[in-house]
C-alpha cells in the first residue's frame, strides 16, 4: 500500500471541511422547519445528495466546464471564473404562475488563495438560463439569457442588478432565493444566514415574467471572458434544495453514470464501448454486459473502465447474428444498480436494401440536434458512419486545454465528446456505427499526422503543417478509444513508432465489406517536405507540390487496401470509409466564401500518393468511398490516368457547418448531362486531379456573413450554410447505389423534393 504524506495545506483544508460540515449542519437544522414548510407549499422539490470524491458531480447535473467542478468528501467545490455553472438537469422554471425557491450553503474555500481576486468573485444561483434554441440541453452550452443572485467575495449580497448588505465569510453561509408573484411582475429575494450566528441579511429585485423560464444552476463566477483559466478562488456548496410550483420536474432528464453505448458487429464478433463519467477512486471501475433471455438478464461479459478515456470495451465472439438481441450495460454506483441498453440488430444481409447514414463536422451551434436525430430515427439507417470532427475545440465554450497535462486535457475533451454522445445515443444504442476521429477531435485545426510523430515545436505557434500530433500520446490514444474502440480489431495492430495506436480495419456487415482508413495519421506535413517557394509556385502550377516521397495513406494502409481489394470479392458491396475525399471538391471557402485554388489539407494532395491509392482500388471495380471533413456534400467519380477510371466518392456535408465551402466552378463541366446542374461534369481540381462531379450540395450565397445571418437562429443559419446529412442506399436486387443529401431543416415524416439538395438523389449502377 502506498501512503501520501499530508501537507500543512492539506491539513488546513481538512479542518476547513470538517468545520464546514459542522457549521452547515447547524445552519440546516436552524432553517429546517421553514424549509420543510416552504417545500410543502411549493412542490415539486429536489435535494442534493453528494457523497464521495470525484470530478463528476452526478447524473442530475451538468458542470460548465467539467474540469472546474468536483465533489470532495460530499462537498461540491468550484473554481470561480466567468460562466462557471452547475445546472440541475431535472428541474426547469416554467412560464406558469406561482413561485420557486433555491437554497444552498456556500463557503469561501480558501480566502487567501486568490489574493485581491477574492472580492471580485461570487457564489450563488443563476436562473432563467435559456439558449438561442428551445430546450434545456441547448441552454447548457449556448446560454443567451439568465439572472444571477449570490454572495460576493467581499461578503455583500446581490440579486440581479441590486446590491445589498453584507455578511461575514469566516463560516458557511446559507443562501435562500425566493421568487414570488408580485402583481404583474415577480419579486426575487435573496437572504443570507451565516452559520456562525451573525446577523442575516437580504436583498430583493423585481424580475419580469419573461426573464424567469429556463434552467436553474449553482454558480461560482468572476468577471471576464469565459476561457480556460480561472481566478484561483474556490467556493464550496452543500445541501442544494429547490422547490416550487413554477418548477417543472423531469426526473428522467439525467445523464449517467452510464452515458451511452456504441457498437459494431462483424464476422460474428460484437465489440461494444460503454462511456462513463470521471469516477472517484472509491467508485466501482468494472461494468457488465448483459443480454435478455426470456424474462431474465444474464451477464455475458465484464470489462474494466479504462482510467483516462473512461470507457469499458466489451468483446464477445460467436455472437448470434441471425436475430435481434436486447442488451444492457450494468453498473453499480454508490450502491444503486444502473442500466443503459438497446438492441444489437441481426445482420441485415438478407434485406433487399442496405441503408447507411453518413455524418460529419458538427460545429455545435444546434446541440443537441433534435430535428436531425428525429429524422434519422425515421430514416432508420442500418449503419451510422461518423466521418470525423464529432467535436470542435470551441464546443461548449471555455476554449481548449492544449498544452495541459493529459488528465486535465482529457476532461476538456470528454465534456465536448459528451455532447456528441448525448446527441446520438438514442441512435447509437440500436445499430452498428463507424466513428473515426479527424483533426478537430484531437484538438488540431488541421492534421498531417506524419506516421504519428510528435509535432515539432516552434516559437511561431502550433504549426500543424510541419506534420505530427500536438497532444500527448496517451491522450491521443484515449481519444481514439472513445471514438473507435468499438471497431473490429485493426488488421495491422502495431502502433506507430511514437506509441500512437492504429485502428484501420475491415468491417463485414449486411453483405458489405467496409475498409476503414486513417487518411490523416500517415499523411506527410507539407512544411516538412515543401519549401516556401514551392508552396508559392504551386498556386499556379499544382504539379510543383507533387513531391516524391510525400505520403497520403502510408505503406501499411496501402498494403491493407491491396489485400482487401483481393479478399473482399465475395461481398455484395465494397465500401471505403475515411475522413476526407481524395480530391479538392471545393472552389470557395471561408467567411465570404472566396475563391481558393489549392488546399494541401484535402485528400487530393499529395497527388502521386492519391493516385497510387486509387489505383489499388481499381481492382475492386464496385468500390464506393465515403467521407466527411470538407463541410460540403459532394458526389464525384475519380479519374487517375483517364476520366472516370477510379472509384465513386461520396462526401457528407457538415451536420452544422462552421466554415462552409462551396463548389462554384467558373465554367460548366465537360461531358456533363445537359439536364444536370451547371457545376457537374469533368474538371481538373485545384491540384490538377481528374474528377467528374456528379452532384454538389452548395450553401446559400452570402450565408457565412454577418449580414446573411442577421435575424436568424442557429437552426436557420445552419440550413443556409449548407448543413445536412447523407443517406446511401445500396440495392442488392438492382445493384445500384442511391445517394441522398438532405438539407438541415426538414421533416422526414413528410419529405418533400426540395428537402434534398438540388440534383439529388443520384442513382449510380454497380459496378459504377
VENKA-V953477 format. One record per pair of residues at least 4 apart in sequence whose ideal C-beta (glycine too) atoms are under 7 Angstrom apart, sorted by the first residue. I is the first residue (numbers start at 1). J is the second residue. Records with the same first field share a line. If there is no record, write none. Layout:
I = J ; J
This chain:
6 = 10 ; 11
8 = 12
9 = 13
10 = 14
11 = 15
12 = 16
13 = 17
14 = 18
15 = 19
16 = 20 ; 109
17 = 21 ; 73 ; 75
18 = 22
19 = 23
20 = 24 ; 75 ; 107 ; 172 ; 236
21 = 25
22 = 26
23 = 27 ; 171 ; 172 ; 195 ; 196
24 = 28 ; 105 ; 172 ; 195 ; 238 ; 239
25 = 29
26 = 30 ; 195
27 = 31 ; 105 ; 172 ; 174 ; 193 ; 195
28 = 32 ; 239
31 = 35 ; 174 ; 193
32 = 36
33 = 37
34 = 38
35 = 39 ; 103 ; 241
36 = 40
37 = 41
38 = 42 ; 101 ; 243
39 = 43 ; 45 ; 243
42 = 99 ; 100 ; 101 ; 243 ; 244 ; 245
43 = 243
44 = 243 ; 247 ; 249
45 = 241 ; 242 ; 243
46 = 88 ; 90 ; 91 ; 242
47 = 241
48 = 239 ; 240
50 = 58 ; 71 ; 74 ; 75 ; 76
51 = 74 ; 334
52 = 71 ; 280 ; 282 ; 283
53 = 71 ; 72 ; 73 ; 280
54 = 70 ; 71 ; 278 ; 279 ; 280 ; 283
55 = 66 ; 70 ; 278 ; 411
56 = 256 ; 277 ; 278 ; 279
57 = 61 ; 63 ; 69 ; 71 ; 76 ; 86
59 = 254 ; 255 ; 256 ; 257
60 = 88 ; 89 ; 90 ; 254
61 = 86 ; 87 ; 88 ; 89
62 = 87 ; 89 ; 140 ; 255
63 = 69 ; 86
64 = 83 ; 84 ; 85
65 = 396 ; 398 ; 412 ; 415
66 = 411 ; 414 ; 415
67 = 408 ; 411 ; 412
68 = 78 ; 79 ; 81 ; 84 ; 230
69 = 76 ; 78 ; 86
70 = 77
71 = 76
72 = 77
75 = 236 ; 237 ; 238
76 = 86 ; 236 ; 237
77 = 109 ; 234 ; 236
78 = 84 ; 86 ; 220 ; 234 ; 235
79 = 84 ; 230 ; 234
80 = 84 ; 121 ; 220 ; 221 ; 222 ; 230 ; 231 ; 233 ; 234 ; 235
81 = 221 ; 222 ; 224 ; 229 ; 230 ; 231
82 = 221 ; 222 ; 223 ; 224 ; 225 ; 226
83 = 226 ; 397 ; 398
84 = 219 ; 220 ; 221
85 = 126 ; 217 ; 218 ; 219
86 = 217 ; 218
87 = 140 ; 215 ; 217
88 = 216 ; 217 ; 242
89 = 136 ; 253 ; 254 ; 255
90 = 249 ; 250 ; 251 ; 253 ; 254
91 = 216 ; 242 ; 247 ; 248 ; 249
92 = 136 ; 214 ; 215 ; 248
93 = 100 ; 127 ; 128 ; 212 ; 213 ; 214 ; 216 ; 246 ; 247
94 = 213 ; 246 ; 248
95 = 213
96 = 246
97 = 181
98 = 244 ; 245 ; 246
99 = 178 ; 179 ; 180 ; 181 ; 244 ; 245 ; 246
100 = 179 ; 242 ; 243 ; 244 ; 246 ; 247
101 = 176 ; 177 ; 178 ; 243 ; 244
102 = 125 ; 177 ; 216 ; 242
103 = 174 ; 175 ; 176 ; 241
104 = 175 ; 218 ; 237 ; 239 ; 240
105 = 172 ; 173 ; 174 ; 238 ; 239
106 = 123 ; 124 ; 151 ; 172 ; 173 ; 175 ; 235 ; 236 ; 237
107 = 172 ; 236
108 = 118 ; 153 ; 169 ; 235
109 = 234 ; 235 ; 236
110 = 234
111 = 118 ; 169
113 = 232 ; 233 ; 234
114 = 118 ; 121 ; 231 ; 232 ; 233
117 = 121 ; 222 ; 231 ; 232 ; 233
118 = 153 ; 233
119 = 152 ; 153 ; 154
120 = 153 ; 222 ; 223
121 = 153 ; 221 ; 222 ; 231 ; 233
122 = 150 ; 151 ; 152 ; 153 ; 221
123 = 150 ; 151 ; 219 ; 220 ; 235
124 = 148 ; 149 ; 150 ; 151 ; 175 ; 219
125 = 149 ; 150 ; 177 ; 216 ; 218 ; 219
126 = 146 ; 147 ; 148 ; 217 ; 219
127 = 146 ; 147 ; 212 ; 214 ; 216
128 = 145 ; 146 ; 147 ; 211 ; 212 ; 213 ; 214
129 = 139 ; 143 ; 146 ; 214 ; 215 ; 217
130 = 139 ; 144 ; 145 ; 213 ; 214
131 = 138 ; 139 ; 142 ; 143 ; 144
132 = 142 ; 144 ; 713 ; 714
133 = 138 ; 366 ; 713 ; 714 ; 715
135 = 370
136 = 215 ; 253
137 = 367 ; 368
138 = 142 ; 367 ; 368
139 = 143 ; 214 ; 215
141 = 367 ; 396 ; 397 ; 419
142 = 367
147 = 160 ; 207 ; 211
148 = 219
149 = 158 ; 159 ; 160 ; 177 ; 188 ; 190
150 = 158 ; 219
151 = 157 ; 173 ; 175 ; 192
152 = 156 ; 158
153 = 233
154 = 166
155 = 166 ; 167 ; 168 ; 169
156 = 163 ; 164 ; 165 ; 166
157 = 164 ; 165 ; 190 ; 192 ; 201 ; 202 ; 203
158 = 162 ; 163 ; 164 ; 203
159 = 188 ; 190 ; 203 ; 204 ; 205
160 = 188 ; 205 ; 207
161 = 205
162 = 203 ; 204 ; 205
163 = 203
164 = 201 ; 202 ; 203
165 = 201
166 = 201
167 = 173 ; 192 ; 194 ; 198 ; 201
168 = 194 ; 196 ; 198
170 = 196
171 = 194 ; 195 ; 196
172 = 195
173 = 192 ; 193 ; 194 ; 195
174 = 193 ; 195
175 = 190 ; 192
176 = 191
177 = 188 ; 190
178 = 189
179 = 186 ; 188 ; 207 ; 212
180 = 186 ; 187
181 = 186
182 = 186 ; 187 ; 206
185 = 206 ; 207 ; 208 ; 209
186 = 207 ; 209 ; 212
187 = 204 ; 206
188 = 204 ; 205 ; 207
189 = 202 ; 204
190 = 202 ; 203
191 = 200 ; 202
192 = 200 ; 201
193 = 200
194 = 198
207 = 211 ; 212
216 = 242
218 = 237 ; 240
220 = 235
222 = 231 ; 233
226 = 397 ; 398
227 = 398 ; 399
228 = 398 ; 399 ; 401
242 = 247
243 = 247
255 = 259 ; 422
256 = 277
257 = 276 ; 277 ; 331 ; 333 ; 338
258 = 274 ; 276 ; 329 ; 331 ; 338 ; 340
259 = 275 ; 276 ; 277 ; 418 ; 421
260 = 275 ; 340 ; 421 ; 425 ; 428 ; 429
261 = 272 ; 273 ; 274 ; 329 ; 340 ; 342 ; 428 ; 429
262 = 273 ; 428 ; 433 ; 435 ; 486
263 = 270 ; 271 ; 272 ; 344 ; 432 ; 486
264 = 271 ; 432 ; 433 ; 486 ; 487 ; 488 ; 507
265 = 270 ; 319 ; 321 ; 344 ; 347 ; 432 ; 509
266 = 488 ; 507 ; 508 ; 509
267 = 508
268 = 317 ; 318 ; 319 ; 321
269 = 315 ; 317 ; 319 ; 488
270 = 316 ; 319 ; 344
271 = 313 ; 315 ; 486 ; 487 ; 488
272 = 289 ; 314 ; 486
273 = 311 ; 313 ; 485 ; 486
274 = 287 ; 311 ; 312 ; 329
275 = 310 ; 311 ; 421 ; 482
276 = 305 ; 310 ; 312
277 = 310
278 = 310 ; 411
279 = 283 ; 285
283 = 333
284 = 331 ; 332 ; 333
285 = 304 ; 305
286 = 302 ; 304 ; 305
287 = 302 ; 303 ; 305 ; 312 ; 329 ; 330 ; 331
288 = 299 ; 302 ; 330
289 = 300 ; 301 ; 314 ; 327 ; 329
290 = 297 ; 298 ; 299 ; 300 ; 327 ; 328 ; 330
291 = 298 ; 300 ; 325 ; 326 ; 327
292 = 297 ; 326
293 = 298
297 = 328
300 = 316
301 = 314 ; 316
303 = 312 ; 313 ; 314
304 = 312
305 = 310 ; 311 ; 312
306 = 310 ; 311 ; 481
308 = 406 ; 410 ; 474 ; 478
309 = 478 ; 481 ; 482
310 = 414
311 = 481 ; 482 ; 485
313 = 485 ; 486
320 = 325
321 = 346 ; 347
322 = 346
323 = 346
324 = 343 ; 345 ; 346
325 = 343 ; 344
326 = 341 ; 343
327 = 341 ; 342 ; 344
328 = 339 ; 340 ; 341
329 = 339 ; 340 ; 341
330 = 337 ; 339
331 = 338
332 = 336 ; 337
333 = 338
341 = 429
342 = 429 ; 430
343 = 430
345 = 430 ; 431
347 = 509 ; 510
348 = 354 ; 382 ; 510
349 = 510 ; 511
352 = 731 ; 732 ; 733
353 = 729 ; 730 ; 731 ; 732
354 = 382 ; 510 ; 511 ; 512 ; 573 ; 730
355 = 381 ; 382 ; 727 ; 729
356 = 381 ; 382 ; 383 ; 385 ; 728
357 = 376 ; 379 ; 381 ; 384 ; 385 ; 725 ; 727
358 = 385 ; 387 ; 626 ; 652 ; 725 ; 726 ; 728
359 = 386 ; 387 ; 652 ; 655 ; 725
360 = 386 ; 387 ; 388 ; 389 ; 628 ; 629 ; 652 ; 654 ; 655
361 = 389 ; 628 ; 629 ; 631 ; 654 ; 655 ; 657
362 = 390 ; 654 ; 655 ; 656
363 = 392 ; 654 ; 656 ; 657 ; 658
364 = 392 ; 395 ; 419 ; 656
365 = 656 ; 714 ; 718
366 = 656 ; 714 ; 715 ; 718
367 = 419 ; 423
368 = 422 ; 423
369 = 373 ; 423 ; 655
370 = 374
371 = 375 ; 745
372 = 376 ; 655 ; 725
373 = 377 ; 423 ; 424 ; 426 ; 427
374 = 378
375 = 379 ; 746 ; 748
376 = 381 ; 427
377 = 427
378 = 748 ; 749
379 = 727 ; 748
381 = 431 ; 727
382 = 431 ; 510
383 = 431 ; 432 ; 434 ; 509 ; 510
384 = 427 ; 428 ; 431 ; 433
385 = 434 ; 577 ; 626
386 = 390 ; 433 ; 435
387 = 436 ; 577 ; 579 ; 626 ; 627 ; 628 ; 629 ; 652
388 = 436 ; 437 ; 438 ; 441 ; 579 ; 628 ; 629
389 = 438 ; 440 ; 441 ; 628 ; 629
390 = 417 ; 420 ; 435 ; 441 ; 483
391 = 395 ; 416 ; 417 ; 420 ; 440 ; 441
392 = 440 ; 658
393 = 400 ; 440 ; 443
395 = 416 ; 419
396 = 415 ; 416 ; 419
400 = 412 ; 443
401 = 408 ; 409 ; 412
402 = 443 ; 470
404 = 408 ; 409
405 = 409
406 = 410 ; 472 ; 474 ; 475
407 = 411
408 = 412
409 = 413 ; 471 ; 475
410 = 414 ; 475 ; 478
411 = 415
412 = 416
413 = 417 ; 479
414 = 418
417 = 421 ; 482
418 = 422
419 = 423
420 = 424
421 = 425
424 = 428
425 = 429
427 = 431
428 = 433
432 = 509
434 = 487 ; 507 ; 514 ; 516 ; 577
435 = 483 ; 484
436 = 483 ; 484 ; 516 ; 579
437 = 441 ; 442 ; 479 ; 480 ; 483 ; 484
438 = 520 ; 579 ; 629
439 = 444 ; 445 ; 446 ; 447 ; 520
440 = 444
441 = 479 ; 483
442 = 447 ; 469 ; 471 ; 476 ; 479
443 = 470 ; 471
444 = 464 ; 470
445 = 464
446 = 464 ; 601
447 = 464 ; 520
448 = 464 ; 465 ; 467 ; 523 ; 524 ; 525 ; 526
449 = 468 ; 469 ; 520 ; 521 ; 522 ; 523
450 = 467 ; 468 ; 524 ; 525 ; 528
451 = 496 ; 522 ; 554
452 = 469 ; 496 ; 497 ; 498 ; 500 ; 521
453 = 468 ; 498
454 = 468 ; 469 ; 498
455 = 462 ; 466 ; 468 ; 469 ; 470
456 = 466 ; 468
458 = 463
462 = 470
463 = 527
465 = 525 ; 526 ; 527
466 = 525 ; 527 ; 528
467 = 524 ; 525 ; 528
468 = 525
469 = 476 ; 500
471 = 475 ; 476
473 = 477 ; 498 ; 499 ; 500
474 = 478
475 = 479
476 = 480 ; 500
477 = 481 ; 500 ; 501
478 = 482
479 = 483
480 = 484 ; 501 ; 503
481 = 485
484 = 503
487 = 503 ; 505 ; 507 ; 516
488 = 505 ; 506 ; 507
489 = 493 ; 505
490 = 502 ; 503 ; 504 ; 505
491 = 504 ; 505 ; 506 ; 560
492 = 502 ; 556 ; 560
493 = 502
495 = 499 ; 500 ; 501 ; 502
496 = 500 ; 502
502 = 518 ; 521
503 = 518
504 = 516 ; 517 ; 518 ; 557 ; 560
505 = 516
506 = 513 ; 514 ; 515 ; 564
507 = 514 ; 516
508 = 513
511 = 571 ; 572 ; 573 ; 732
512 = 571 ; 572 ; 573 ; 575 ; 730
513 = 568 ; 571 ; 574
514 = 575 ; 577
515 = 561 ; 564 ; 576
516 = 577
517 = 553 ; 557 ; 576 ; 577 ; 578
518 = 522 ; 557
519 = 523 ; 552 ; 553 ; 578 ; 579 ; 580 ; 603
520 = 579
522 = 551 ; 553 ; 554 ; 557
523 = 551 ; 552
524 = 528 ; 529 ; 550 ; 551 ; 606
526 = 530 ; 600
529 = 547 ; 549 ; 550
530 = 534 ; 535 ; 545 ; 547
532 = 536
533 = 537
534 = 538 ; 544 ; 545
535 = 545
537 = 541 ; 544
538 = 542 ; 544 ; 545 ; 598
539 = 597 ; 598
542 = 598 ; 686 ; 687 ; 688
543 = 688
545 = 600 ; 605
546 = 606 ; 607 ; 608
547 = 606
550 = 606 ; 609
551 = 609
552 = 603 ; 606 ; 609 ; 610 ; 613
553 = 557 ; 558 ; 609 ; 613
554 = 558
555 = 559
556 = 560
557 = 561
558 = 562 ; 612 ; 613 ; 616
559 = 563
560 = 564
561 = 565 ; 613 ; 616 ; 617
562 = 566 ; 616
563 = 567
564 = 568
565 = 616 ; 617 ; 619 ; 620
566 = 619
568 = 574 ; 620
572 = 732
573 = 730
574 = 620 ; 622 ; 623
575 = 624 ; 626
576 = 617 ; 623 ; 625
577 = 626
578 = 627
579 = 627 ; 628 ; 629
580 = 602 ; 603 ; 627 ; 629 ; 630
581 = 585 ; 602 ; 603 ; 627 ; 630 ; 634 ; 649 ; 651
582 = 603 ; 604 ; 610 ; 613 ; 614 ; 638 ; 649
583 = 602 ; 603 ; 604 ; 636 ; 638 ; 685 ; 689 ; 691
584 = 599 ; 602 ; 604 ; 685 ; 686 ; 687
585 = 630 ; 634 ; 636 ; 651 ; 663 ; 685 ; 691
586 = 630 ; 632 ; 661 ; 662 ; 663
587 = 595 ; 662 ; 663 ; 664 ; 665
588 = 593 ; 594 ; 595 ; 596 ; 661 ; 662 ; 664
589 = 593 ; 596 ; 659 ; 661
590 = 594 ; 659
591 = 704 ; 705
592 = 704 ; 705
593 = 660 ; 662 ; 704
597 = 686
598 = 686 ; 687
599 = 686
600 = 605
602 = 630
603 = 610
604 = 610 ; 685 ; 687 ; 689
605 = 687
606 = 610
607 = 611 ; 687 ; 688 ; 689
608 = 612
609 = 613
610 = 614 ; 689
611 = 615 ; 640
612 = 616
614 = 638 ; 640 ; 646 ; 647
615 = 640
617 = 623 ; 647
618 = 645 ; 646
621 = 767
622 = 766 ; 767 ; 768
623 = 647
624 = 647 ; 648 ; 650 ; 737
625 = 647 ; 648 ; 649 ; 650
626 = 650 ; 728
627 = 649 ; 651
628 = 651 ; 652
630 = 651 ; 661
631 = 653 ; 654 ; 657 ; 659 ; 660 ; 661
632 = 653 ; 661 ; 662 ; 663 ; 696 ; 697 ; 698 ; 722
633 = 651 ; 652 ; 653 ; 696 ; 697 ; 724 ; 726 ; 741 ; 757
634 = 651 ; 663 ; 693 ; 695 ; 696
635 = 650 ; 694 ; 695 ; 739 ; 762
636 = 649 ; 691 ; 692 ; 693 ; 694
637 = 644 ; 646 ; 648 ; 692 ; 694 ; 768
638 = 646 ; 647 ; 649 ; 691
639 = 643 ; 644 ; 645 ; 646 ; 690 ; 691 ; 692
640 = 645 ; 646
641 = 645
643 = 682 ; 690 ; 692
644 = 692
648 = 764 ; 768
650 = 726 ; 728 ; 739
652 = 725 ; 726
653 = 657 ; 697 ; 722 ; 723 ; 724 ; 741
654 = 723
655 = 723 ; 725
656 = 718 ; 723
657 = 699 ; 718 ; 721 ; 722 ; 723
660 = 699 ; 703 ; 704 ; 721 ; 722
662 = 698 ; 699
663 = 679 ; 693 ; 696 ; 698
664 = 679 ; 698
665 = 679 ; 683
668 = 672 ; 678 ; 681
669 = 679 ; 680 ; 681 ; 682 ; 683 ; 693
670 = 681 ; 682
671 = 681 ; 682
672 = 676 ; 680 ; 681
673 = 680
676 = 680 ; 759
677 = 758 ; 759
679 = 693 ; 696
680 = 693 ; 694 ; 695
681 = 692 ; 693
682 = 692
683 = 691 ; 693
684 = 688 ; 689 ; 690
685 = 689 ; 691
694 = 762
695 = 759 ; 760 ; 762
697 = 722 ; 724 ; 741 ; 757
698 = 722
699 = 703 ; 720 ; 721 ; 722
700 = 720
702 = 707 ; 708
703 = 708 ; 720 ; 721
704 = 708 ; 721
706 = 710
708 = 720
709 = 717
712 = 716 ; 717
714 = 718
715 = 719 ; 745
716 = 720
717 = 721
718 = 723 ; 744
719 = 723 ; 743 ; 744 ; 745
723 = 744
724 = 741 ; 742 ; 743 ; 744
725 = 742
726 = 740 ; 741
727 = 740
728 = 737 ; 739
729 = 738
730 = 737
731 = 735 ; 736
735 = 765 ; 766
736 = 763 ; 764 ; 765 ; 766
737 = 764 ; 766
738 = 761 ; 763
739 = 760 ; 761 ; 762
740 = 756 ; 760 ; 761
741 = 756 ; 757 ; 760
742 = 746 ; 755 ; 756
743 = 755 ; 757
746 = 751 ; 755
751 = 755
756 = 760 ; 761
764 = 768
